Amino acid sequence: MNIVMSYIEAMLSNKMLIAALISWASAQILKTIINCILTKSFDPERLVGSGGMPSSHSAFVSGLATSAFMHEGVDSPLFAICLVLAFIVMYDAMGVRRETGKQAELLNQITEIFSANYAEFDTPEKALKVLVGHTPLQVFFGGLLGLVIGIIV
């Protein structure tokens, strides 16, 4: 039990991990507030869901990379790894994941048309999730949020 507590204490004192987690949580909270203002209703799924403004994926990895820079320096291998990871995650959020969301939207429309016109068409129980990717602006503001929190932490 002592060893578990020492691991937990070590994790809680890891500023890089804390910066990443605070960046992610801040983005999720901001995303929920923005969604609440735009839709005039509270959607608890936005607290943990992907997609939306700002990108929590981008905030998470940019908070991590910024913290690695602040603690380890620009010439450290750890910072290089975190920076490369951040670029991959941000690129993926705008590319593949965004296209997946567009495809889900189209497939949901096709399913609705088939369901309305063909009684024998067996529809899925749930529509596909559309909010999985990000626009470049959402990624930019997520990255900016992570940068600021990484500096503060």
Summary of the structure (lengths in Angstrom):
residues: 153
radius of gyration: 19.2
end to end distance: 29.4
largest distance: 63.6
contacts: 476
relative contact order: 0.18
helix: 75%
strand: 0%
